[in-house]
């Protein structure tokens, strides 16, 4: 079931979201025991992005309550998405919309980690990259182009030639010395990336596409996939088994979840 402020959502409620595509969201993986890794960080993201997108405050107590309601009766791991949008938003006057509401949807989660991913490099820069917004056309178009070319997803690089992030994930690398490297670029501050930075030694540095292809290993992170090895970037193949990759995966799974 999909709910808006705790009530079944109607087509009329969703029409403004479909037609204007203005809003922001977070997706959280809920483990079988009902806990969520990085729950506090997800709530912080929603509050921060709500102020940016709607210039409004967000009550995370209400958010948690609606998420608990959405998860009632669910069994097994799942992914809950919380989308914040204002059904009154109009294309001609978006500034008039300042009463965002809380849309909650739930889907089953896949196994962790998923199969390694082959990525194709695509020059693309997301609008307002620091916000997890619903404007996904460019990212999904790049993903589709990569899939038509025989890859699983797109890895973005900017006009400056620097690698940034993936379609809906943060990119990370392991250099030849075994150090985790996160690209220094305009990217979404991912929750999974933030959790790993708290627990694993790393460095943040600019990474050109050529430098990325010279790394010892590469991986993708987000709440749905955890730590997913990249098996290739364009024609460059990467090992999908590496001691540091295993450490990252084990570390992520060892991080205790938080209760709603």
Secondary structure by P-SEA (a helix, b strand, c coil): ccccccccccccccccccccccccbbbbbbcccccccaaaaaaaaaaaaaaaaccccccaaaaaaaaaaaacccccbbbbbbbbbbccccccccccccbbbbbbbbbbbccccccbbbbbbbbcccccccccccccaaaaaaaaaaaaacccbbbbbccccbbbbcccbbbbbbcccbbbbbbcccccccaaaaaaaacccbbbbbbcaaaaaacccccccccccccccccccccbbbbcccaaaaaaaaaaaacccccc
